[in-house]
Amino acid sequence: MMNKNQALKKLNDEFIQLKEAEKLVFSRIVNKLFQVNYITRKKIADANDYRFILAYKDIFDAYLALSDFELTIERHEEVVYIKNISNFNHFRLKKDESIVLLIIRMIYQAKMSLVTLDENVEVYLSDIHEELAKIGYLDNKRMTKEKLKPALQLLRNYNIIDFMDRKLNDDARIKIYPTILFVVKVDSIKEVLDHLDQYLQGGSDLEETDED
């Protein structure tokens, strides 16, 4: 990662070369990164932003370095995200939110081998209900369907999942983006299950990515 003097010089040298329209796009994307943290080409609304970041990566690197943030580009998964190098701005999920996130990560792990690189993993909300029921965490005085909805909406806000059905009926389709791979970094379903066991046995809340 470049130091702040290098970052400032690069901004002075290269940012001023951008056209005014490009500067506006740059500012919008920076604010978007601070707001949602994750951008993926797999999301139609983010595709052009993803390409813009790749095209002007050095300028983004320089700008973010001045605020102690590091830009990471996962080209294989077509995901971009930022991380605070001083471990500030971390967002701590509540226990229910952590459980939902891990369940969705487990579903993604199980289904990712069944789709091509150009496809997204999609499930029904009933699939998530089913997995929560299997571990005894749904409608059992621990998580009702009413509590599940805010957890899903939170993950949607951070570009981890997406859905069109605002009411979130059982037949609602949930699109899971590859960004989830970098929120919960595990190599197997067993690791996800180990995390789930920890939370079900009273583990602490899950500290997730930077809240920017």
Backbone hydrogen bonds in HBPLUS format (Angstrom, degrees):
<---DONOR---> <-ACCEPTOR-->    atom                        ^
c    i                          cat <-CA-CA->   ^        H-A-AA   ^      H-
h    n   atom  resd res      DA  || num        DHA   H-A  angle D-A-AA Bond
n    s   type  num  typ     dist DA aas  dist angle  dist       angle   num
A0007-ALA N   A0003-ASN O   2.89 MM   4  6.14 155.8  1.95 149.5 157.5     1
A0008-LEU N   A0004-LYS O   2.88 MM   4  5.97 159.6  1.92 143.0 147.9     2
A0009-LYS N   A0005-ASN O   3.06 MM   4  6.25 157.6  2.12 144.1 150.0     3
A0010-LYS N   A0006-GLN O   2.97 MM   4  6.19 160.8  2.00 150.5 155.6     4
A0011-LEU N   A0007-ALA O   2.98 MM   4  6.23 157.9  2.03 149.1 155.2     5
A0012-ASN N   A0008-LEU O   2.98 MM   4  6.21 159.6  2.02 146.8 152.4     6
A0013-ASP N   A0009-LYS O   2.87 MM   4  6.09 147.4  1.98 146.7 156.2     7
A0014-GLU N   A0010-LYS O   2.79 MM   4  5.79 159.5  1.83 153.0 158.0     8
A0015-PHE N   A0011-LEU O   2.92 MM   4  5.00 141.9  2.07 123.2 135.4     9
A0017-GLN N   A0014-GLU O   3.04 MM   3  5.24 146.5  2.15 103.3 113.6    10
A0018-LEU N   A0015-PHE O   3.06 MM   3  5.55 160.3  2.10 113.5 119.5    11
A0022-GLU N   A0019-LYS O   3.00 MM   3  5.13 117.8  2.40  99.8 115.4    12
A0023-LYS N   A0019-LYS O   2.92 MM   4  6.27 150.4  2.00 154.4 163.7    13
A0024-LEU N   A0020-GLU O   3.08 MM   4  6.39 151.2  2.17 146.0 153.0    14
A0025-VAL N   A0021-ALA O   3.09 MM   4  6.39 155.2  2.15 143.6 150.1    15
A0026-PHE N   A0022-GLU O   2.82 MM   4  6.03 159.9  1.86 148.3 154.4    16
A0027-SER N   A0023-LYS O   2.98 MM   4  6.21 164.3  2.01 149.4 152.3    17
A0028-ARG N   A0024-LEU O   3.01 MM   4  6.21 159.4  2.05 146.6 152.5    18
A0029-ILE N   A0025-VAL O   2.94 MM   4  6.16 160.9  1.98 155.4 159.9    19
A0030-VAL N   A0026-PHE O   2.97 MM   4  6.20 161.0  2.00 154.2 159.5    20
A0031-ASN N   A0027-SER O   3.08 MM   4  6.28 166.2  2.10 149.8 153.1    21
A0032-LYS N   A0028-ARG O   2.95 MM   4  6.16 144.0  2.08 139.5 150.5    22
A0033-LEU N   A0029-ILE O   2.84 MM   4  6.13 155.0  1.90 153.2 158.9    23
A0034-PHE N   A0030-VAL O   3.04 MM   4  6.36 158.1  2.09 150.1 155.8    24
A0035-GLN N   A0031-ASN O   3.00 MM   4  6.16 134.8  2.21 135.3 147.5    25
A0035-GLN N   A0032-LYS O   3.09 MM   3  4.97 125.3  2.40  90.9 105.7    26
A0036-VAL N   A0032-LYS O   2.81 MM   4  5.98 173.4  1.81 164.5 164.2    27
A0037-ASN N   A0033-LEU O   2.76 MM   4  4.47 135.5  1.96 119.6 131.9    28
A0038-TYR N   A0036-VAL O   2.76 MM   2  5.57 141.8  1.90  94.2  90.6    29
A0039-ILE N   A0080-VAL O   2.89 MM  41  5.17 159.7  1.93 155.1 158.9    30
A0080-VAL N   A0039-ILE O   2.76 MM  41  5.17 158.6  1.81 161.5 166.7    31
A0043-LYS N   A0040-THR O   3.20 MM   3  5.75 162.8  2.23 112.0 116.9    32
A0041-ARG N   A0078-GLU O   3.06 MM  37  5.64 154.2  2.13 147.8 156.0    33
A0046-ASP N   A0043-LYS O   2.85 MM   3  5.29 148.3  1.95 115.0 125.4    34
A0047-ALA N   A0043-LYS O   3.12 MM   4  6.18 121.6  2.48 151.0 166.4    35
A0047-ALA N   A0044-ILE O   3.32 MM   3  5.32 153.1  2.40 101.5 109.0    36
A0049-ASP N   A0046-ASP O   3.05 MM   3  5.18 114.6  2.50 100.8 117.3    37
A0050-TYR N   A0046-ASP O   2.86 MM   4  6.08 155.3  1.92 161.4 169.2    38
A0051-ARG N   A0047-ALA O   3.13 MM   4  6.44 159.2  2.17 148.2 153.0    39
A0052-PHE N   A0048-ASN O   2.92 MM   4  6.12 151.1  2.01 143.8 152.2    40
A0053-ILE N   A0049-ASP O   2.98 MM   4  6.23 156.4  2.04 149.1 154.4    41
A0054-LEU N   A0050-TYR O   3.16 MM   4  6.49 159.7  2.20 148.6 153.5    42
A0055-ALA N   A0051-ARG O   2.98 MM   4  6.20 151.7  2.06 145.1 153.1    43
A0056-TYR N   A0052-PHE O   3.01 MM   4  6.21 144.8  2.14 147.8 156.4    44
A0059-ILE N   A0056-TYR O   3.12 MM   3  5.58 124.1  2.45 108.5 121.5    45
A0060-PHE N   A0056-TYR O   3.14 MM   4  6.49 161.5  2.17 156.3 161.9    46
A0061-ASP N   A0057-LYS O   2.79 MM   4  6.03 163.2  1.81 158.6 163.8    47
A0062-ALA N   A0058-ASP O   3.01 MM   4  6.18 157.8  2.06 141.7 147.1    48
A0063-TYR N   A0059-ILE O   2.95 MM   4  6.16 169.7  1.97 153.0 155.6    49
A0064-LEU N   A0060-PHE O   2.92 MM   4  6.00 172.1  1.93 157.4 159.9    50
A0065-ALA N   A0061-ASP O   2.91 MM   4  5.95 148.1  2.02 143.0 152.2    51
A0067-SER N   A0064-LEU O   2.95 MM   3  5.30 145.8  2.07 107.4 117.8    52
A0069-PHE N   A0064-LEU O   2.90 MM   5  4.95 165.9  1.92 139.6 137.5    53
A0068-ASP N   A0065-ALA O   3.10 MM   3  4.85 164.7  2.12 105.1 107.0    54
A0085-ILE N   A0068-ASP O   2.93 MM  17  5.79 153.0  2.00 148.9 157.7    55
A0070-GLU N   A0083-LYS O   2.78 MM  13  5.27 154.9  1.84 146.2 154.5    56
A0083-LYS N   A0070-GLU O   2.97 MM  13  5.27 145.2  2.10 139.6 150.6    57
A0072-THR N   A0081-TYR O   2.82 MM   9  5.42 167.1  1.84 175.2 176.7    58
A0081-TYR N   A0072-THR O   3.00 MM   9  5.42 158.8  2.05 151.3 157.8    59
A0074-GLU N   A0079-VAL O   2.75 MM   5  5.10 167.0  1.77 168.3 169.6    60
A0078-GLU N   A0074-GLU O   2.75 MM   4  5.66 114.5  2.18 140.3 159.5    61
A0079-VAL N   A0074-GLU O   3.06 MM   5  5.10 160.4  2.10 134.3 139.5    62
A0087-ASN N   A0084-ASN O   3.05 MM   3  5.31 161.3  2.09 114.3 116.5    63
A0211-GLU N   A0089-ASN O   2.30 MM 122  5.18 163.2  1.32 172.6 178.4    64
A0091-PHE N   A0209-THR O   3.05 MM 118  6.01 157.4  2.10 149.9 153.2    65
A0208-GLU N   A0091-PHE O   2.92 MM 117  5.56 157.1  1.97 156.0 157.8    66
A0093-LEU N   A0206-LEU O   2.81 MM 113  5.34 149.4  1.90 171.0 163.3    67
A0098-SER N   A0094-LYS O   2.85 MM   4  6.11 152.6  1.93 154.3 162.9    68
A0099-ILE N   A0095-LYS O   2.95 MM   4  6.23 157.3  2.00 153.9 159.4    69
A0100-VAL N   A0096-ASP O   3.05 MM   4  6.31 164.2  2.07 150.6 154.2    70
A0101-LEU N   A0097-GLU O   2.94 MM   4  6.09 162.0  1.97 147.2 152.5    71
A0102-LEU N   A0098-SER O   2.97 MM   4  6.17 161.0  2.01 150.3 154.9    72
A0103-ILE N   A0099-ILE O   2.94 MM   4  6.16 153.9  2.01 149.4 156.9    73
A0104-ILE N   A0100-VAL O   2.96 MM   4  6.19 164.4  1.98 154.1 157.9    74
A0105-ARG N   A0101-LEU O   2.88 MM   4  6.11 151.6  1.96 144.9 153.7    75
A0106-MET N   A0102-LEU O   2.90 MM   4  6.10 150.4  1.99 143.1 150.6    76
A0107-ILE N   A0103-ILE O   2.96 MM   4  6.29 157.1  2.01 150.2 156.1    77
A0108-TYR N   A0104-ILE O   2.88 MM   4  6.10 159.0  1.92 148.4 154.4    78
A0109-GLN N   A0105-ARG O   2.93 MM   4  6.13 159.8  1.97 147.0 152.2    79
A0110-ALA N   A0106-MET O   3.04 MM   4  6.28 152.8  2.12 145.3 152.2    80
A0111-LYS N   A0107-ILE O   3.04 MM   4  6.24 141.6  2.20 145.6 155.8    81
A0111-LYS N   A0108-TYR O   3.16 MM   3  5.19 126.2  2.46  95.8 109.5    82
A0112-MET N   A0108-TYR O   2.85 MM   4  5.69 137.7  2.03 156.3 164.0    83
A0114-LEU N   A0111-LYS O   2.89 MM   3  5.40 159.8  1.93 119.0 125.9    84
A0119-GLU N   A0116-THR O   3.10 MM   3  5.33 164.3  2.13 110.4 115.3    85
A0176-ILE N   A0121-VAL O   2.75 MM  55  5.35 177.8  1.75 169.9 170.8    86
A0123-VAL N   A0174-ILE O   2.89 MM  51  5.23 158.7  1.94 145.5 151.8    87
A0174-ILE N   A0123-VAL O   2.61 MM  51  5.23 172.5  1.61 164.3 167.2    88
A0127-ASP N   A0124-TYR O   2.89 MM   3  5.31 141.7  2.04 108.1 118.8    89
A0125-LEU N   A0172-ALA O   2.78 MM  47  5.45 143.6  1.91 156.0 166.4    90
A0128-ILE N   A0125-LEU O   3.03 MM   3  5.27 122.7  2.37 102.4 116.1    91
A0129-HIS N   A0125-LEU O   2.99 MM   4  6.38 159.7  2.03 152.0 158.3    92
A0126-SER N   A0170-ASP O   3.02 MM  44  4.86 132.2  2.25 156.4 142.3    93
A0130-GLU N   A0126-SER O   2.86 MM   4  6.01 155.3  1.92 141.9 148.6    94
A0131-GLU N   A0127-ASP O   3.07 MM   4  6.35 157.0  2.13 143.6 148.6    95
A0132-LEU N   A0128-ILE O   2.97 MM   4  6.19 160.6  2.01 153.1 158.5    96
A0133-ALA N   A0129-HIS O   2.85 MM   4  6.05 151.7  1.93 149.5 158.0    97
A0134-LYS N   A0130-GLU O   2.98 MM   4  6.23 146.5  2.09 143.1 152.0    98
A0137-TYR N   A0132-LEU O   2.83 MM   5  5.18 167.1  1.85 156.6 152.4    99
A0136-GLY N   A0133-ALA O   2.94 MM   3  4.85 156.7  1.99 102.9 109.5   100
A0139-ASP N   A0143-MET O   2.65 MM   4  5.61 156.0  1.70 140.3 142.2   101
A0147-LYS N   A0144-THR O   3.04 MM   3  5.25 129.1  2.31 100.8 113.5   102
A0148-LEU N   A0144-THR O   3.05 MM   4  6.37 141.9  2.20 144.2 155.7   103
A0149-LYS N   A0145-LYS O   3.34 MM   4  6.54 150.2  2.43 144.3 148.1   104
A0152-LEU N   A0148-LEU O   3.03 MM   4  6.36 155.2  2.09 155.6 162.8   105
A0153-GLN N   A0149-LYS O   2.91 MM   4  6.17 155.8  1.97 154.1 161.6   106
A0154-LEU N   A0150-PRO O   2.95 MM   4  6.12 147.9  2.05 142.1 149.9   107
A0155-LEU N   A0151-ALA O   3.19 MM   4  6.49 160.3  2.23 145.8 149.8   108
A0156-ARG N   A0152-LEU O   2.96 MM   4  6.19 145.7  2.08 142.8 152.9   109
A0157-ASN N   A0153-GLN O   3.00 MM   4  6.26 144.4  2.13 141.6 150.4   110
A0157-ASN N   A0154-LEU O   3.07 MM   3  5.12 121.1  2.44  95.0 109.6   111
A0158-TYR N   A0155-LEU O   3.27 MM   3  5.33 139.3  2.44  96.3 106.9   112
A0160-ILE N   A0155-LEU O   3.07 MM   5  5.37 161.4  2.11 159.7 157.2   113
A0159-ASN N   A0156-ARG O   3.12 MM   3  5.21 160.5  2.16 114.5 113.3   114
A0177-TYR N   A0160-ILE O   3.00 MM  17  5.47 159.1  2.05 141.3 146.9   115
A0162-ASP N   A0175-LYS O   2.82 MM  13  5.03 133.7  2.03 141.2 150.5   116
A0175-LYS N   A0162-ASP O   2.80 MM  13  5.03 169.0  1.82 157.4 158.2   117
A0168-LEU N   A0165-ASP O   3.05 MM   3  5.22 146.4  2.17 103.6 113.8   118
A0172-ALA N   A0169-ASN O   2.90 MM   3  5.31 162.1  1.93 122.5 124.1   119
A0180-ILE N   A0177-TYR O   3.19 MM   3  6.27 174.4  2.19 129.2 129.7   120
A0181-LEU N   A0178-PRO O   3.00 MM   3  5.61 155.1  2.06 116.6 123.0   121
A0182-PHE N   A0179-THR O   2.98 MM   3  5.61 154.3  2.05 117.2 124.2   122
A0183-VAL N   A0180-ILE O   3.21 MM   3  4.99 156.4  2.27  97.1 104.2   123
A0184-VAL N   A0180-ILE O   3.14 MM   4  6.22 175.4  2.14 156.0 155.5   124
A0192-VAL N   A0188-SER O   3.41 MM   4  6.85 152.7  2.49 141.9 148.8   125
A0192-VAL N   A0189-ILE O   3.05 MM   3  5.05 115.1  2.49  95.1 110.9   126
A0193-LEU N   A0189-ILE O   2.88 MM   4  6.21 161.1  1.92 156.0 161.3   127
A0194-ASP N   A0190-LYS O   2.87 MM   4  6.13 147.8  1.97 145.8 155.0   128
A0195-HIS N   A0191-GLU O   3.06 MM   4  6.36 153.6  2.13 144.5 150.6   129
A0196-LEU N   A0192-VAL O   2.89 MM   4  6.23 156.5  1.95 150.6 157.8   130
A0197-ASP N   A0193-LEU O   2.87 MM   4  6.12 158.3  1.92 149.2 154.4   131
A0198-GLN N   A0194-ASP O   3.12 MM   4  6.38 150.0  2.21 141.2 148.9   132
A0199-TYR N   A0195-HIS O   3.14 MM   4  6.53 157.4  2.19 152.9 157.2   133
A0200-LEU N   A0196-LEU O   2.85 MM   4  6.04 160.2  1.89 157.2 163.4   134
A0201-GLN N   A0197-ASP O   3.00 MM   4  6.04 135.8  2.20 139.5 149.7   135
A0203-GLY N   A0198-GLN O   2.78 MM   5  5.13 133.7  2.00 136.9 142.4   136
A0202-GLY N   A0199-TYR O   3.08 MM   3  5.13 157.1  2.13 105.7 108.2   137
